[in-house]
Amino acid sequence: MKRSGYACLTVLLCIFLCMAVSSCTSKPKPDPGLQITESPEPTGSDTEPELTKTVQNQDKTEVITLRYYVVNGNGQLERATSLVKGGTQITPELVLDFLLDSLEDESIVLKVDGIEIKDKVCVISFDDSIYSVAASGARMENAVLDAIAQSILDNVKDVLGVSYRIKGDQYITDNNSFSVDSVYME
């Protein structure tokens, strides 16, 4: 009788585990009040086009999914998404706000002196805080510059390139040097 009790307990345990695993892997059912539309957007890079998702809930409120790059503590790029209110104009300033907030989450503090668009090139001028990023090493500095440039190129339609400056002048750190007129990424 003891063996059949253990066998019964083992079978019940296996059934319970199968049910637990299958409930964890099942896809959640979408909210019937949400409508999702996807439209391809040009990225400004050679990669496949990004999708801007507009979600509309039962209140007919639209929300746009903004996708951008962030840098983790190891200096590696990761994708992130944030929601912005439908109808919001996607500008370099908006993209930078999300990106700089995410950098602060990784204890990377970076401040921007100014942003302007000249001849379809977004010119970003940093203050002295870029030097502390550069002091973290070339990998970290380049990852931050890449994340900013790629995020702006992927999200801002009228921008075809990104250029960097420090206090409005030439970008020079221990790791990089760019003339005032050079375009970092197109």
Backbone as CSV, one residue per row, in Angstrom:
resi,resn,N_x,N_y,N_z,CA_x,CA_y,CA_z,C_x,C_y,C_z
1,MET,0.817,-1.187,0.000,0.000,0.000,0.000,0.861,1.252,0.000
2,LYS,2.039,1.191,0.667,2.913,2.350,0.704,3.382,2.741,-0.688
3,ARG,3.678,1.758,-1.529,4.169,2.048,-2.871,3.090,2.734,-3.700
4,SER,1.871,2.285,-3.607,0.805,2.917,-4.389,0.542,4.336,-3.883
5,GLY,0.749,4.589,-2.609,0.602,5.945,-2.054,1.671,6.876,-2.604
6,TYR,2.925,6.379,-2.678,4.001,7.179,-3.244,3.781,7.410,-4.742
7,ALA,3.307,6.386,-5.428,3.037,6.517,-6.863,1.931,7.540,-7.108
8,CYS,0.894,7.486,-6.299,-0.220,8.439,-6.439,0.262,9.860,-6.149
9,LEU,1.066,10.016,-5.106,1.616,11.325,-4.753,2.522,11.856,-5.861
10,THR,3.324,10.991,-6.449,4.216,11.377,-7.542,3.420,11.827,-8.762
11,VAL,2.371,11.097,-9.104,1.528,11.464,-10.243,0.853,12.806,-9.993
12,LEU,0.324,13.014,-8.790,-0.319,14.297,-8.462,0.680,15.443,-8.524
13,LEU,1.880,15.205,-8.034,2.920,16.234,-8.080,3.276,16.583,-9.521
14,CYS,3.401,15.600,-10.393,3.708,15.833,-11.806,2.591,16.619,-12.480
15,ILE,1.349,16.270,-12.189,0.204,16.999,-12.772,0.219,18.452,-12.312
16,PHE,0.481,18.665,-11.026,0.538,20.025,-10.497,1.645,20.837,-11.168
17,LEU,2.821,20.250,-11.327,3.934,20.955,-11.972,3.627,21.276,-13.432
18,CYS,2.993,20.344,-14.143,2.628,20.595,-15.544,1.640,21.742,-15.651
19,MET,0.680,21.778,-14.748,-0.307,22.868,-14.769,0.360,24.200,-14.450
20,ALA,1.281,24.201,-13.489,1.961,25.436,-13.112,2.808,25.966,-14.257
21,VAL,3.535,25.083,-14.929,4.390,25.490,-16.046,3.545,25.988,-17.211
22,SER,2.466,25.297,-17.525,1.647,25.716,-18.665,0.946,27.032,-18.403
23,SER,0.602,27.327,-17.156,-0.046,28.616,-16.884,0.952,29.755,-16.959
24,CYS,2.241,29.488,-16.698,3.266,30.528,-16.788,3.615,30.848,-18.234
25,THR,3.489,29.873,-19.118,3.903,30.091,-20.494,2.761,30.463,-21.417
26,SER,1.536,30.451,-20.934,0.423,30.809,-21.815,0.409,32.310,-22.042
27,LYS,0.038,32.721,-23.247,0.012,34.133,-23.592,-1.197,34.800,-22.950
28,PRO,-1.015,36.013,-22.406,-2.166,36.709,-21.856,-3.093,37.140,-22.980
29,LYS,-4.371,37.140,-22.693,-5.350,37.554,-23.687,-5.337,39.070,-23.767
30,PRO,-5.338,39.639,-24.988,-5.308,41.089,-25.113,-6.606,41.708,-24.611
31,ASP,-6.474,42.917,-24.089,-7.626,43.670,-23.632,-8.484,44.014,-24.844
32,PRO,-9.771,43.618,-24.853,-10.595,43.891,-26.022,-10.832,45.379,-26.251
33,GLY,-10.559,46.218,-25.245,-10.755,47.659,-25.400,-9.569,48.363,-26.031
34,LEU,-8.473,47.650,-26.287,-7.285,48.262,-26.876,-7.205,47.938,-28.355
35,GLN,-6.857,48.947,-29.148,-6.611,48.757,-30.565,-5.173,49.155,-30.822
36,ILE,-4.415,48.261,-31.428,-3.005,48.541,-31.700,-2.813,48.620,-33.199
37,THR,-2.212,49.716,-33.643,-1.875,49.859,-35.051,-0.377,50.056,-35.144
38,GLU,0.223,49.466,-36.149,1.661,49.595,-36.337,1.929,50.203,-37.695
39,SER,2.867,51.149,-37.742,3.235,51.749,-39.005,4.745,51.834,-39.078
40,PRO,5.345,51.384,-40.183,6.803,51.447,-40.281,7.282,52.889,-40.369
41,GLU,8.387,53.167,-39.685,9.002,54.485,-39.701,10.421,54.341,-40.224
42,PRO,10.907,55.272,-41.019,12.304,55.190,-41.434,13.212,55.398,-40.231
43,THR,14.343,54.700,-40.216,15.214,54.762,-39.050,16.406,55.683,-39.220
44,GLY,16.755,56.004,-40.417,17.945,56.815,-40.604,19.208,55.965,-40.559
45,SER,19.066,54.665,-40.446,20.226,53.778,-40.444,19.985,52.649,-41.435
46,ASP,20.951,51.770,-41.561,20.839,50.674,-42.514,20.091,49.475,-41.944
47,THR,19.599,49.576,-40.718,18.887,48.464,-40.112,17.452,48.452,-40.595
48,GLU,16.711,47.397,-40.222,15.319,47.314,-40.631,14.512,48.429,-39.965
49,PRO,13.384,48.845,-40.583,12.624,49.958,-40.027,12.017,49.620,-38.673
50,GLU,11.987,50.625,-37.809,11.357,50.490,-36.514,9.847,50.617,-36.700
51,LEU,9.114,50.176,-35.717,7.669,50.311,-35.750,7.247,51.260,-34.643
52,THR,6.482,52.269,-35.006,5.895,53.141,-34.018,4.515,52.585,-33.732
53,LYS,4.265,52.256,-32.500,2.975,51.684,-32.151,2.103,52.754,-31.518
54,THR,0.894,52.857,-32.009,-0.079,53.750,-31.413,-1.166,52.883,-30.804
55,VAL,-1.374,53.016,-29.514,-2.371,52.232,-28.804,-3.528,53.155,-28.457
56,GLN,-4.743,52.678,-28.684,-5.926,53.472,-28.369,-6.788,52.663,-27.408
57,ASN,-7.077,53.215,-26.222,-7.885,52.484,-25.259,-9.357,52.840,-25.406
58,GLN,-10.193,52.362,-24.494,-11.630,52.582,-24.584,-11.984,54.066,-24.518
59,ASP,-11.160,54.868,-23.866,-11.410,56.309,-23.779,-10.953,57.051,-25.026
60,LYS,-10.488,56.317,-26.023,-9.982,56.880,-27.287,-8.726,57.724,-27.068
61,THR,-7.980,57.421,-26.012,-6.725,58.110,-25.739,-5.611,57.381,-26.471
62,GLU,-4.859,58.090,-27.285,-3.757,57.475,-28.023,-2.458,57.609,-27.242
63,VAL,-1.650,56.551,-27.316,-0.334,56.530,-26.689,0.647,56.022,-27.726
64,ILE,1.780,56.707,-27.863,2.818,56.322,-28.822,3.943,55.626,-28.057
65,THR,4.406,54.508,-28.590,5.534,53.795,-28.001,6.827,54.325,-28.617
66,LEU,7.660,54.926,-27.788,8.942,55.477,-28.222,10.026,54.455,-27.902
67,ARG,10.784,54.047,-28.909,11.865,53.079,-28.718,13.208,53.790,-28.856
68,TYR,14.105,53.501,-27.925,15.414,54.153,-27.939,16.443,53.236,-27.300
69,TYR,17.713,53.628,-27.370,18.801,52.845,-26.797,19.202,53.431,-25.451
70,VAL,19.591,52.546,-24.552,20.148,52.956,-23.266,21.479,52.232,-23.083
71,VAL,22.259,52.697,-22.136,23.563,52.096,-21.858,23.513,51.519,-20.452
72,ASN,23.858,50.245,-20.328,23.882,49.656,-18.987,25.223,49.956,-18.322
73,GLY,25.387,49.532,-17.086,26.600,49.811,-16.319,27.861,49.208,-16.898
74,ASN,27.708,48.229,-17.822,28.864,47.608,-18.461,29.232,48.265,-19.779
75,GLY,28.523,49.333,-20.131,28.820,50.019,-21.387,28.233,49.341,-22.603
76,GLN,27.204,48.542,-22.419,26.557,47.865,-23.535,25.216,48.530,-23.830
77,LEU,24.860,48.570,-25.120,23.592,49.160,-25.524,22.459,48.164,-25.336
78,GLU,21.336,48.679,-24.856,20.124,47.892,-24.709,18.969,48.723,-25.242
79,ARG,17.917,48.038,-25.701,16.727,48.730,-26.190,15.795,49.040,-25.022
80,ALA,15.142,50.177,-25.085,14.153,50.563,-24.079,12.945,51.150,-24.788
81,THR,11.820,51.134,-24.115,10.612,51.732,-24.653,9.951,52.577,-23.581
82,SER,9.347,53.652,-24.017,8.563,54.517,-23.145,7.312,54.926,-23.895
83,LEU,6.290,55.241,-23.143,5.037,55.677,-23.743,4.922,57.185,-23.644
84,VAL,4.489,57.803,-24.735,4.223,59.234,-24.749,2.797,59.439,-25.248
85,LYS,2.222,60.523,-24.835,0.843,60.829,-25.203,0.729,60.986,-26.724
86,GLY,-0.324,60.413,-27.282,-0.560,60.532,-28.718,-0.617,61.987,-29.132
87,GLY,-0.092,62.286,-30.303,-0.061,63.663,-30.784,1.160,64.433,-30.333
88,THR,1.971,63.855,-29.456,3.193,64.507,-29.006,4.199,64.517,-30.141
89,GLN,4.804,65.666,-30.390,5.820,65.744,-31.426,7.110,65.108,-30.907
90,ILE,7.653,64.175,-31.672,8.887,63.495,-31.289,10.062,64.361,-31.741
91,THR,10.746,64.959,-30.784,11.862,65.869,-31.050,13.146,65.295,-30.446
92,PRO,14.302,65.811,-30.863,15.548,65.365,-30.231,15.538,65.605,-28.718
93,GLU,14.946,66.709,-28.282,14.888,67.015,-26.853,14.093,65.951,-26.095
94,LEU,12.963,65.531,-26.667,12.135,64.516,-26.022,12.894,63.191,-25.917
95,VAL,13.517,62.775,-26.997,14.284,61.524,-26.994,15.421,61.612,-25.975
96,LEU,16.119,62.748,-25.949,17.229,62.927,-25.003,16.751,62.907,-23.557
97,ASP,15.566,63.479,-23.288,15.043,63.460,-21.917,14.897,62.028,-21.409
98,PHE,14.303,61.160,-22.232,14.141,59.764,-21.833,15.497,59.084,-21.676
99,LEU,16.383,59.322,-22.623,17.685,58.669,-22.613,18.540,59.127,-21.432
100,LEU,18.571,60.429,-21.161,19.376,60.939,-20.048,18.831,60.463,-18.707
101,ASP,17.513,60.339,-18.592,16.921,59.771,-17.372,17.365,58.332,-17.174
102,SER,17.406,57.570,-18.255,17.827,56.163,-18.141,19.313,56.069,-17.782
103,LEU,20.115,57.004,-18.278,21.538,57.008,-17.919,21.717,57.294,-16.420
104,GLU,20.902,58.199,-15.888,20.981,58.501,-14.462,20.636,57.281,-13.623
105,ASP,19.732,56.427,-14.124,19.415,55.174,-13.430,20.640,54.280,-13.324
106,GLU,21.588,54.438,-14.239,22.840,53.669,-14.234,23.982,54.474,-13.618
107,SER,23.647,55.569,-12.918,24.624,56.460,-12.268,25.541,57.153,-13.261
108,ILE,25.036,57.402,-14.455,25.778,58.164,-15.454,25.059,59.501,-15.590
109,VAL,25.693,60.556,-15.085,25.074,61.878,-15.122,25.673,62.659,-16.282
110,LEU,24.800,63.070,-17.192,25.232,63.793,-18.382,24.272,64.946,-18.617
111,LYS,24.810,66.113,-18.843,23.998,67.312,-19.076,24.283,67.859,-20.469
112,VAL,23.256,68.432,-21.063,23.354,68.999,-22.404,23.208,70.515,-22.300
113,ASP,24.142,71.245,-22.929,24.082,72.714,-22.970,23.077,73.214,-23.985
114,GLY,22.982,72.519,-25.111,22.082,72.980,-26.159,21.892,71.951,-27.252
115,ILE,20.748,72.088,-27.929,20.434,71.221,-29.061,19.888,72.108,-30.163
116,GLU,20.404,71.914,-31.364,19.865,72.628,-32.517,19.935,71.722,-33.742
117,ILE,19.090,72.013,-34.702,19.117,71.261,-35.953,19.572,72.216,-37.046
118,LYS,20.699,71.854,-37.679,21.275,72.650,-38.770,21.407,71.756,-39.985
119,ASP,20.749,72.127,-41.073,20.836,71.361,-42.319,20.558,69.868,-42.097
120,LYS,19.519,69.570,-41.330,19.062,68.200,-41.036,20.044,67.400,-40.179
121,VAL,20.986,68.105,-39.528,21.916,67.481,-38.598,21.611,68.024,-37.207
122,CYS,21.384,67.110,-36.271,21.131,67.494,-34.883,22.482,67.731,-34.201
123,VAL,22.704,68.946,-33.752,23.956,69.315,-33.089,23.688,69.345,-31.587
124,ILE,24.388,68.497,-30.855,24.218,68.396,-29.408,25.489,68.885,-28.741
125,SER,25.325,69.855,-27.849,26.461,70.407,-27.123,26.359,69.999,-25.654
126,PHE,27.389,69.305,-25.165,27.431,68.865,-23.772,28.117,69.904,-22.905
127,ASP,27.837,69.846,-21.599,28.624,70.652,-20.668,29.810,69.799,-20.190
128,ASP,30.477,70.200,-19.112,31.670,69.493,-18.625,31.389,68.066,-18.134
129,SER,30.130,67.720,-17.941,29.808,66.383,-17.432,30.236,65.273,-18.399
130,ILE,30.436,65.595,-19.663,30.886,64.584,-20.623,32.278,64.057,-20.258
131,TYR,33.067,64.881,-19.564,34.408,64.450,-19.180,34.370,63.318,-18.145
132,SER,33.378,63.322,-17.264,33.266,62.216,-16.297,32.839,60.935,-17.008
133,VAL,32.028,61.054,-18.048,31.661,59.879,-18.845,32.900,59.362,-19.565
134,ALA,33.687,60.269,-20.147,34.908,59.881,-20.857,35.917,59.239,-19.900
135,ALA,35.927,59.686,-18.652,36.860,59.121,-17.664,36.508,57.675,-17.328
136,SER,35.280,57.282,-17.607,34.862,55.890,-17.387,35.449,54.952,-18.436
137,GLY,36.026,55.512,-19.481,36.665,54.708,-20.517,36.046,54.949,-21.881
138,ALA,36.813,54.610,-22.905,36.366,54.829,-24.285,35.113,54.020,-24.597
139,ARG,35.039,52.803,-24.072,33.870,51.957,-24.352,32.585,52.613,-23.840
140,MET,32.624,53.141,-22.621,31.439,53.775,-22.046,31.099,55.061,-22.797
141,GLU,32.094,55.876,-23.080,31.842,57.129,-23.796,31.248,56.850,-25.172
142,ASN,31.835,55.923,-25.906,31.334,55.609,-27.249,29.930,55.005,-27.201
143,ALA,29.661,54.192,-26.193,28.320,53.610,-26.058,27.279,54.706,-25.817
144,VAL,27.615,55.679,-24.984,26.688,56.790,-24.708,26.465,57.610,-25.978
145,LEU,27.534,57.937,-26.686,27.399,58.716,-27.925,26.605,57.938,-28.974
146,ASP,26.866,56.637,-29.090,26.123,55.802,-30.041,24.639,55.733,-29.677
147,ALA,24.340,55.546,-28.395,22.947,55.449,-27.949,22.183,56.728,-28.265
148,ILE,22.797,57.861,-28.004,22.143,59.145,-28.271,21.904,59.315,-29.771
149,ALA,22.947,59.137,-30.558,22.832,59.355,-32.005,21.822,58.399,-32.636
150,GLN,21.925,57.114,-32.331,21.030,56.139,-32.948,19.588,56.358,-32.520
151,SER,19.372,56.717,-31.270,18.015,56.961,-30.779,17.374,58.151,-31.482
152,ILE,18.136,59.195,-31.691,17.599,60.373,-32.385,17.346,60.051,-33.852
153,LEU,18.282,59.373,-34.502,18.097,59.023,-35.913,16.901,58.094,-36.115
154,ASP,16.666,57.194,-35.172,15.552,56.257,-35.292,14.189,56.909,-35.055
155,ASN,14.140,58.002,-34.316,12.853,58.547,-33.889,12.476,59.902,-34.469
156,VAL,13.441,60.702,-34.869,13.138,62.054,-35.347,13.234,62.059,-36.868
157,LYS,12.094,62.260,-37.506,11.987,62.103,-38.963,12.905,63.015,-39.767
158,ASP,13.014,64.272,-39.401,13.744,65.236,-40.231,15.234,65.313,-39.937
159,VAL,15.736,64.445,-39.075,17.161,64.465,-38.732,17.869,63.339,-39.483
160,LEU,18.922,63.710,-40.226,19.678,62.731,-41.008,21.073,62.470,-40.459
161,GLY,21.480,63.245,-39.445,22.800,63.071,-38.852,22.854,63.679,-37.465
162,VAL,23.871,63.273,-36.684,24.065,63.795,-35.332,25.516,64.213,-35.193
163,SER,25.713,65.400,-34.626,27.039,65.960,-34.410,27.174,66.317,-32.932
164,TYR,28.390,66.203,-32.385,28.611,66.495,-30.968,29.594,67.643,-30.790
165,ARG,29.342,68.405,-29.719,30.237,69.493,-29.312,30.303,69.526,-27.795
166,ILE,31.298,70.215,-27.287,31.395,70.469,-25.851,31.406,71.977,-25.662
167,LYS,30.405,72.467,-24.937,30.221,73.907,-24.704,30.240,74.686,-26.008
168,GLY,29.622,74.136,-27.044,29.512,74.801,-28.335,30.770,74.771,-29.182
169,ASP,31.817,74.168,-28.669,33.100,74.136,-29.372,33.420,72.692,-29.767
170,GLN,34.589,72.495,-30.311,35.038,71.186,-30.762,34.905,70.155,-29.636
171,TYR,34.528,68.924,-29.999,34.402,67.826,-29.045,35.762,67.157,-28.893
172,ILE,36.384,67.351,-27.729,37.689,66.733,-27.465,37.673,66.156,-26.049
173,THR,37.894,64.836,-25.965,38.089,64.163,-24.681,39.355,63.325,-24.803
174,ASP,39.681,62.580,-23.758,40.857,61.698,-23.815,40.672,60.577,-24.833
175,ASN,39.407,60.272,-25.173,39.113,59.135,-26.049,38.743,59.527,-27.477
176,ASN,38.155,60.691,-27.660,37.634,61.100,-28.963,37.932,62.558,-29.256
177,SER,37.971,62.861,-30.535,38.137,64.250,-30.977,37.370,64.424,-32.284
178,PHE,36.387,65.351,-32.270,35.591,65.626,-33.474,35.611,67.125,-33.738
179,SER,35.818,67.490,-34.993,35.794,68.913,-35.332,34.371,69.426,-35.214
180,VAL,34.225,70.721,-35.184,32.914,71.365,-35.006,31.950,70.952,-36.119
181,ASP,32.440,70.773,-37.319,31.569,70.464,-38.458,31.419,68.979,-38.759
182,SER,32.085,68.105,-37.991,32.010,66.684,-38.319,30.673,66.090,-37.852
183,VAL,30.181,65.129,-38.631,28.953,64.429,-38.291,29.364,63.092,-37.679
184,TYR,28.920,62.843,-36.468,29.288,61.618,-35.755,28.617,60.391,-36.365
185,MET,27.326,60.494,-36.650,26.595,59.353,-37.198,25.523,59.853,-38.166
186,GLU,25.378,59.136,-39.266,24.341,59.479,-40.256,23.381,58.330,-40.400
